[in-house]
Amino acid sequence: KFSDHNDLIELCNEIYADNPIQRAVIDEFRLEYSCDKAVWWYTRDSCFYRMLNKACRIEDFGMLIMFRLFIKDIYKQLRQEHACQSFDSIFHVYRGQIISAVELKHLNAAVGQYISINSFLSASRNRIVAEMFAGINSSISSTEQAILFDIEVDPHLESLKPFAGISHLSHFGMGEEEVIFMLGTIFRIMNVKRTEEQGIWIIKLRLCDENEHDLKDVYKYMKENIMDKEMNRSSPGMLLIQMGLFNKAEIFYKRLMNTLLPNDLLLANCFEGLGIIATEKGDNLLAIDYYRKEGEILSQTYPSDHLCFAFAYGNLATVCCKSDLYDTAIEHYNRALSIFIKYFGKNHSDVIRTYNNLGNVYLGKKDYDKAMFNYKKSLELRESILPNDHPELATTYLNIATIHDGLEEYDSELLYQEKALKIYLKSLPKNHPNVGLLYKNIAATYKNRNQFELALENYLKANEIYRHVYTALDPNHPKLIDINHTIENLKSKLVN
């Protein structure tokens, strides 16, 4: 089991290898961190604070695994402080913030709905302090709005995630009268109103218990699957891959390999990671070579039907599919499937994922009947074990929609796209790129049905999300150019 912070420290050192200031902070963390200083470290402006908040914000579950002991330590401190502090009656805390006009519009439209805070939420019992953070009496751009969250807290609710006043624990000291709520805390938006005298927006929130909101099953499933993950010395490499830092991951794996004996099983993990990196870089032949070396290491210890080979077969199948070697990919996926079923039975996520991957391969072959069979098998099993709003159901719905698109069955395609959209809007952030892509695909379906006004409506929704996601990366991002070109062409068609 992942029993200390060494993997997190090693990962941070890889990410900040060229940043001597943060390397010094990481070294200080290594030498001085203790569980009773978790809140102090969280409130300190450092790489740990930024990485954890980013992982929470974008729901990077791999990174959250690396931080899980840190998160547990913060949780324990908040729980201990909550138990010691006196909360006799309902009270209010405040959080000042500057947000975009678009974000304010979404909050205004969500009055009465529940929101889950993806990160730890910091607020103050001192309204004046919070108003300073809202930028009152300071100049902000025309596209931004000053807001003040006014949060009503009933400490007597059951099943509350812990919260506590942490000024005596904070890196910043007593002045801010800071209160921190545990990540995943649920609030209900009660009211959004602008004050004329101060010119700021007051957003009233009410703290809710964990059983009140409608996504509790989804969060429970994700929590259980994160906390059950195994970690080892090669794990930081996989985290770097998930972050898209492929060159750093490659350096990490090769450096680790130099410390291992020729028959060390961790070499198999390294070859697997290097195979994924080679695949991402488009070097499929090199990826196949790495995966074969992975298999050679595994075969020195395990029989050919051992569970570890199922994952190796799956990796090989993925590369073969990318190389249009569909029959070979099907062969490897079927080997993986038989091993997974042997170990887990049919109702398991790896079995389901393999059926889905087989569907992808048959779709690539344009064998729509077999693709549909495997997608429907995947869907049937997913529906039996997953919460109704789980994102993986949306993935299967979209795969089935793709088959109907290939068959020009646009009514059925739209039906499955709308099923997926319903889940996305509940389980993903409102400006997630996958939501934008789905609106774009729905628009294309309406266009194929000659329903051009509905097509335009959905292209505009997609464009709003694309602008939010891609403008900061590149104002001339190809996806922005493409969707704007599509919108202009459609507007011309409607005029004519």
For each residue, the residues with C-beta under 8 A, 3 or more apart:
1: 230 231
2: 7 65 68 69 229 230 231 235
3:
4: 7 69
5: 8 9 29 30 33 69 70
6: 9 10
7: 2 4 10 11 66 231 233 235 236
8: 5 11 12 66 67 69 70
9: 5 6 12 13 26 29 30
10: 6 7 13 14 236
11: 7 8 14 15 66 236 239 240
12: 8 9 15 16 22 26 29 47 48 51
13: 9 10 16 17 23 26
14: 10 11 17 236 240 245 248 251 252
15: 11 12 47 51 240 243 245 248
16: 12 13 19 22 23 26 47
17: 13 14 23 248
18:
19: 16 22 23 47
20: 23 24
21: 24 25
22: 12 16 19 25 26 46 47
23: 13 16 17 19 20 26 27
24: 20 21 27 28
25: 21 22 28 29 46 47 48
26: 9 12 13 16 22 23 29 30 47
27: 23 24 30 31
28: 24 25 31 32
29: 5 9 12 25 26 32 33 41 46 48
30: 5 9 26 27 33
31: 27 28
32: 28 29 37
33: 5 29 30 37 41
34: 37
35: 38 73 76 77
36: 77
37: 32 33 34 40 41
38: 35 41 42 70 73 74 76 77
39: 42 43 74 77 78 166 169 170 180
40: 37 43 44 169 170 171
41: 29 33 37 38 44 46 48 49 70 171
42: 38 39 48 49 52 70 74 120 180
43: 39 40 49 122 166 169 170 171 172 178
44: 40 41 48 49 171
45: 49 50 171
46: 22 25 29 41 49 50
47: 12 15 16 19 22 25 26 50 51
48: 12 25 29 41 42 44 51 52 70
49: 41 42 43 44 45 46 52 53
50: 45 46 47 53 54
51: 12 15 47 48 54 55 63 67
52: 42 48 49 55 56 67 70 71 119
53: 49 50 56 57 119 120
54: 50 51 57 58 60 63
55: 51 52 58 59 60 63 64 67
56: 52 53 59 64 118 119 120 183
57: 53 54 118 119
58: 54 55
59: 55 56 118 429
60: 54 55 63 64 242 243
61: 64 65 222 225 226
62: 65 66 238 239 242
63: 51 54 55 60 66 67 239 242 243
64: 55 56 60 61 67 68 71 226
65: 2 61 62 68 226 229 231 235 239
66: 7 8 11 62 63 231 235 236 239
67: 8 51 52 55 63 64 70 71
68: 2 64 65 71 72 226 227
69: 2 4 5 8 72 73
70: 5 8 38 41 42 48 52 67 73 74
71: 52 64 67 68 74 75 183
72: 68 69 75 76
73: 35 38 69 70 76 77
74: 38 39 42 70 71 77 78 120 182
75: 71 72 78 79 162 182
76: 35 38 72 73 79 80
77: 35 36 38 39 73 74 80 81 164 166 169
78: 39 74 75 81 82 162 163 164 166 180 182
79: 75 76 82 83 162
80: 76 77 83 84
81: 77 78 84 85 162 164 165 166 169
82: 78 79 85 162 163 164
83: 79 80
84: 80 81
85: 81 82 164 165
86:
87: 91 153 155 156
88: 155
89: 155
90: 152 153 154 155
91: 87 125 153 155
92: 125 150 151 152 153
93: 123 124 125 151 153 179
94: 123 124 125 126 127 129 130 131 148 149 150 151
95: 121 122 123 124 130 133 148 149 151
96: 129 130 131 132 133 134 135 136 146 147 148 149
97: 133 134 147 148 149
98: 134 135 140 144 145 146 147
99: 103 104 107 144 145 147
100: 103 104 143 144 145
101: 104 105 143 144 145
102: 105 106 464 468
103: 99 100 106 107
104: 99 100 101 107 108 145 147 192 201
105: 101 102 108 109
106: 102 103 109 110 430
107: 99 103 104 110 189 192 203
108: 104 105 111 192
109: 105 106
110: 106 107 113 115 189
111: 108 189 190 191 192
112: 188 189 190
113: 110 188 189
114: 186 187 188 189 208 212 213 214 215
115: 110 186 187 188 189 205
116: 184 185 186 213 215 219
117: 120 121 181 183 184 185 186 187
118: 56 57 59 183 184 429
119: 52 53 56 57 183
120: 42 53 56 74 117 180 181 182 183
121: 95 117 180 181 183 185
122: 43 95 178 179 180
123: 93 94 95 130 149 151 178 179 180 181
124: 93 94 95 127 129 130 176 177 178 179
125: 91 92 93 94 165 177 179
126: 94 129 130 176 177
127: 94 124 130 131 148
128: 131 132
129: 94 96 124 126 132 133 175 176 177
130: 94 95 96 123 124 126 127 133 134 148 149
131: 94 96 127 128 134 136 148 198 200
132: 96 128 129 136
133: 95 96 97 129 130
134: 96 97 98 130 131 146 147 148 200
135: 96 98 138 140 146
136: 96 131 132 146 198 199 200
137:
138: 135
139:
140: 98 135 144 145 146
141: 144
142:
143: 100 101
144: 98 99 100 101 140 141
145: 98 99 100 101 104 140 200 201
146: 96 98 134 135 136 140 199 200 201
147: 96 97 98 99 104 134 200 201 202 203
148: 94 95 96 97 127 130 131 134 200 201 202 203
149: 94 95 96 97 123 130 203 205
150: 92 94 202 203 204 205
151: 92 93 94 95 123 187 204 205 206 207
152: 90 92 190 204 205 206 207
153: 87 90 91 92 93 163 207
154: 90 157 206 207
155: 87 88 89 90 91 160
156: 87
157: 154 160 207 208 209
158: 209 211
159: 209 210 211
160: 155 157 163 207 209 210
161: 181 182 184 185 186 210
162: 75 78 79 81 82 182
163: 78 82 153 160 179 180 181 182 185 207
164: 77 78 81 82 85 179 180
165: 81 85 125 168 177 178 179
166: 39 43 77 78 81 169 170 178 179 180
167: 170 173 174 175 176 177 178
168: 165 174
169: 39 40 43 77 81 166
170: 39 40 43 166 167 173 176 178
171: 40 41 43 44 45
172: 43 175 176 178
173: 167 170 176
174: 167 168 177
175: 129 167 172
176: 124 126 129 167 170 172 173
177: 124 125 126 129 165 167 174
178: 43 122 123 124 165 166 167 170 172
179: 93 122 123 124 125 163 164 165 166
180: 39 42 78 120 121 122 123 163 164 166
181: 117 120 121 123 161 163 185 207
182: 74 75 78 120 161 162 163 185
183: 56 71 117 118 119 120 121
184: 116 117 118 161 219
185: 116 117 121 161 163 181 182 207
186: 114 115 116 117 161 207 208 209 210 212 213
187: 114 115 117 151 205 206 207 208
188: 112 113 114 115 205 206 208 212
189: 107 110 111 112 113 114 115 192 203 204 205
190: 111 112 152 204 205 206
191: 111 202 203 204
192: 104 107 108 111 189 201 202 203 204
193: 201 202 204
194: 199 200 201 202
195: 198 199 200 201 202
196: 199
197:
198: 131 136 195
199: 136 146 194 195 196
200: 131 134 136 145 146 147 148 194 195
201: 104 145 146 147 148 192 193 194 195
202: 147 148 150 191 192 193 194 195
203: 107 147 148 149 150 189 191 192
204: 150 151 152 189 190 191 192 193
205: 115 149 150 151 152 187 188 189 190
206: 151 152 154 187 188 190
207: 151 152 153 154 157 160 163 181 185 186 187
208: 114 157 186 187 188 212 213
209: 157 158 159 160 186 212
210: 159 160 161 186 213 216
211: 158 159 216
212: 114 186 188 208 209
213: 114 116 186 208 210 216
214: 114 389 426
215: 114 116 218 219 389 426 427
216: 210 211 213 219 220
217: 220 221 387 388 389
218: 215 221 222 387 389 390 426 427
219: 116 184 215 216 222 223
220: 216 217 223 224 387
221: 217 218 224 225 386 387 390
222: 61 218 219 225 226
223: 219 220 226 227
224: 220 221 227 228
225: 61 221 222 228 229
226: 61 64 65 68 222 223 229
227: 68 223 224
228: 224 225
229: 2 65 225 226
230: 1 2
231: 1 2 7 65 66 235
232: 235 266 269
233: 7 256 266
234: 237 238 253 256 266 269 270 273
235: 2 7 65 66 231 232 238 239
236: 7 10 11 14 66 239 240 252
237: 234 240 241 249 252 253 256 269 270 273
238: 62 234 235 241 242 249 273
239: 11 62 63 65 66 235 236 242 243
240: 11 14 15 236 237 243 245 246 248 249 252
241: 237 238 244 245 246 249 273 276 277 280
242: 60 62 63 238 239
243: 15 60 63 239 240
244: 241
245: 14 15 240 241 248 249
246: 240 241 249 250 277 280 281
247: 250 251
248: 14 15 17 240 245 251 252
249: 237 238 240 241 245 246 252 253 273 277
250: 246 247 253 254 274 277
251: 14 247 248 254 255
252: 14 236 237 240 248 249 255 256
253: 234 237 249 250 256 257 270 273 274 277
254: 250 251 257 258 270 274
255: 251 252 258 259
256: 233 234 237 252 253 259 260 266 270
257: 253 254 260 267 270
258: 254 255
259: 255 256
260: 256 257 264 266 267 270
261: 264
262: 267
263: 267 297 300
264: 260 261 267
265: 268 269 297 298 301
266: 232 233 234 256 260 269 270
267: 257 260 262 263 264 270 271 293 297
268: 265 271 272 294 297 298 308
269: 232 234 237 265 266 272 273
270: 234 237 253 254 256 257 260 266 267 273 274
271: 267 268 274 275 290 291 293 294 297
272: 268 269 275 276 290 291 294 311 312 315
273: 234 237 238 241 249 253 269 270 276 277
274: 250 253 254 270 271 277 278 290
275: 271 272 278 279 287 288 290 291 294 315 319
276: 241 272 273 279 280 287 315
277: 241 246 249 250 253 273 274 280 281
278: 274 275 281 283 284 286 287 290
279: 275 276 282 283 284 287 318 319 322
280: 241 246 276 277
281: 246 277 278
282: 279
283: 278 279 286 287
284: 278 279 287 288 319 322 323
285: 288 289
286: 278 283 289 290
287: 275 276 278 279 283 284 290 291 319
288: 275 284 285 291 292 316 319 320
289: 285 286 292 293
290: 271 272 274 275 278 286 287 293 294
291: 271 272 275 287 288 294 295 312 315 316 319
292: 288 289 295 296 316
293: 267 271 289 290 296 297
294: 268 271 272 275 290 291 297 298 312 315
295: 291 292 298 299 309 312
296: 292 293 299 300
297: 263 265 267 268 271 293 294 300 301
298: 265 268 294 295 301 302 306 308 309 312
299: 295 296 302 304
300: 263 296 297
301: 265 297 298
302: 298 299 306 308 309
303: 306
304: 299 309
305: 309 339 342
306: 298 302 303 309 339
307: 310 311 339 340 343
308: 268 298 302 311 312
309: 295 298 302 304 305 306 312 313 335 336 339
310: 307 313 314 335 336 337 339 340 343 350
311: 272 307 308 314 315 336
312: 272 291 294 295 298 308 309 315 316
313: 309 310 316 317 332 333 335 336 339
314: 310 311 317 318 332 333 336 354 357
315: 272 275 276 291 294 311 312 318 319
316: 288 291 292 312 313 319 320 332
317: 313 314 320 321 328 329 330 331 332 333 336 357 361
318: 279 314 315 321 322 329 357
319: 275 279 284 287 288 291 315 316 322 323
320: 288 316 317 323 325 326 328 329 332
321: 317 318 324 325 326 329 357 360 361 364
322: 279 284 318 319
323: 284 319 320
324: 321 364
325: 320 321 328 329
326: 320 321 329 330 361 362 364 365
327: 330 331
328: 317 320 325 331 332
329: 317 318 320 321 325 326 332 333 361
330: 317 326 327 333 334 358 361 362
331: 317 327 328 334 335
332: 313 314 316 317 320 328 329 335 336
333: 313 314 317 329 330 336 337 354 357 358 361
334: 330 331 337 338 358
335: 309 310 313 331 332 338 339
336: 309 310 311 313 314 317 332 333 339 340 354
337: 310 333 334 340 341 351 354 355 358
338: 334 335 341 342
339: 305 306 307 309 310 313 335 336 342 343
340: 307 310 336 337 343 344 348 350 351 354
341: 337 338 344 345 346 351
342: 305 338 339
343: 307 310 339 340
344: 340 341 347 348 350 351
345: 341 348 351
346: 341 351 381
347: 344 351 381 384 385
348: 340 344 345 351 352
349: 352 353 385
350: 310 340 344 353 354
351: 337 340 341 344 345 346 347 348 354 355 381
352: 348 349 355 356 378 381 382 385 392
353: 349 350 356 357 378
354: 314 333 336 337 340 350 351 357 358
355: 337 351 352 358 359 374 375 377 378 381
356: 352 353 359 360 374 375 378 395 396 399
357: 314 317 318 321 333 353 354 360 361
358: 330 333 334 337 354 355 361 362 370 374
359: 355 356 362 363 371 372 373 374 375 378 399
360: 321 356 357 363 364 371 399
361: 317 321 326 329 330 333 357 358 364 365
362: 326 330 358 359 365 367 368 370 371 374
363: 359 360 366 367 368 371 399 402 403 406
364: 321 324 326 360 361
365: 326 361 362 371
366: 363 406
367: 362 363 370 371
368: 362 363 371 372 403 406 407
369: 372 373
370: 358 362 367 373 374
371: 359 360 362 363 365 367 368 374 375 403
372: 359 368 369 375 376 400 403
373: 359 369 370 376 377
374: 355 356 358 359 362 370 371 377 378
375: 355 356 359 371 372 378 379 396 399 400 403
376: 372 373 379 380 400
377: 355 373 374 380 381
378: 352 353 355 356 359 374 375 381 382 396 399
379: 375 376 382 383 393 396 397 400
380: 376 377 383 384
381: 346 347 351 352 355 377 378 384 385
382: 352 378 379 385 386 390 392 393 396
383: 379 380 386 393
384: 347 380 381
385: 347 349 352 381 382
386: 221 382 383 390 392 393
387: 217 218 220 221 390
388: 217 393
389: 214 215 217 218 393 422 423 426 427
390: 218 221 382 386 387 393 394 423 427
391: 394 395 423 424 427 428
392: 352 382 386 395 396
393: 379 382 383 386 388 389 390 396 397 419 420 423
394: 390 391 397 398 419 420 421 423 424 427
395: 356 391 392 398 399 420
396: 356 375 378 379 382 392 393 399 400
397: 379 393 394 400 401 416 417 419 420 423
398: 394 395 401 402 416 417 420 438 441
399: 356 359 360 363 375 378 395 396 402 403
400: 372 375 376 379 396 397 403 404 416
401: 397 398 404 405 412 413 414 416 417 420 441
402: 363 398 399 405 406 413
403: 363 368 371 372 375 399 400 406 407
404: 400 401 407 409 410 412 413 416
405: 401 402 408 409 410 413 445 448
406: 363 366 368 402 403
407: 368 403 404
408: 405 448
409: 404 405 412 413
410: 404 405 413 414 445 448 449
411: 414 415 449
412: 401 404 409 415 416
413: 401 402 404 405 409 410 416 417 445
414: 401 410 411 417 418 442 445 446 449
415: 411 412 418 419
416: 397 398 400 401 404 412 413 419 420
417: 397 398 401 413 414 420 421 438 441 442 445
418: 414 415 421 422 442
419: 393 394 397 415 416 422 423
420: 393 394 395 397 398 401 416 417 423 424 438
421: 394 417 418 424 425 435 438 439 442
422: 389 418 419 425 426
423: 389 390 391 393 394 397 419 420 426 427
424: 391 394 420 421 427 428 432 434 435 438
425: 421 422 428 430 435
426: 214 215 218 389 422 423
427: 215 218 389 390 391 394 423 424
428: 391 424 425 432 434 435
429: 59 118 432 435
430: 106 425 435 465
431: 435 436 465 468 469
432: 424 428 429 435 436 465
433: 436 437 465 466 469
434: 424 428 437 438
435: 421 424 425 428 429 430 431 432 438 439 465
436: 431 432 433 439 440 461 462 464 465 466 469
437: 433 434 440 441 462
438: 398 417 420 421 424 434 435 441 442
439: 421 435 436 442 443 458 459 461 462 465
440: 436 437 443 444 458 459 462 483
441: 398 401 417 437 438 444 445
442: 414 417 418 421 438 439 445 446 458
443: 439 440 446 447 454 455 456 457 458 459 462
444: 440 441 447 448 455
445: 405 410 413 414 417 441 442 448 449
446: 414 442 443 449 451 452 454 455 458
447: 443 444 450 451 452 455 490
448: 405 408 410 444 445
449: 410 411 414 445 446
450: 447
451: 446 447 454 455
452: 446 447 455 456 490 493 494
453: 456 457 494
454: 443 446 451 457 458
455: 443 444 446 447 451 452 458 459 490
456: 443 452 453 459 460 487 490 491 494
457: 443 453 454 460 461
458: 439 440 442 443 446 454 455 461 462
459: 439 440 443 455 456 462 463 483 486 487 490
460: 456 457 463 464 487
461: 436 439 457 458 464 465
462: 436 437 439 440 443 458 459 465 466 483
463: 459 460 466 467 480 483 484 487
464: 102 436 460 461 467 468
465: 430 431 432 433 435 436 439 461 462 468 469
466: 433 436 462 463 469 470 477 479 480 483
467: 463 464 470 471 480
468: 102 431 464 465 471
469: 431 433 436 465 466 472 473
470: 466 467 473 474 477 479 480
471: 467 468 474 475 477 480
472: 469
473: 469 470 477
474: 470 471 477
475: 471 480
476: 480 481
477: 466 470 471 473 474 480 481
478: 481 482
479: 466 470 482 483
480: 463 466 467 470 471 475 476 477 483 484
481: 476 477 478 484 485
482: 478 479 485 486
483: 440 459 462 463 466 479 480 486 487
484: 463 480 481 487 488
485: 481 482 488 489
486: 459 482 483 489 490
487: 456 459 460 463 483 484 490 491
488: 484 485 491 492
489: 485 486 492 493
490: 447 452 455 456 459 486 487 493 494
491: 456 487 488 494 495
492: 488 489 495 496
493: 452 489 490 496
494: 452 453 456 490 491
495: 491 492
496: 492 493
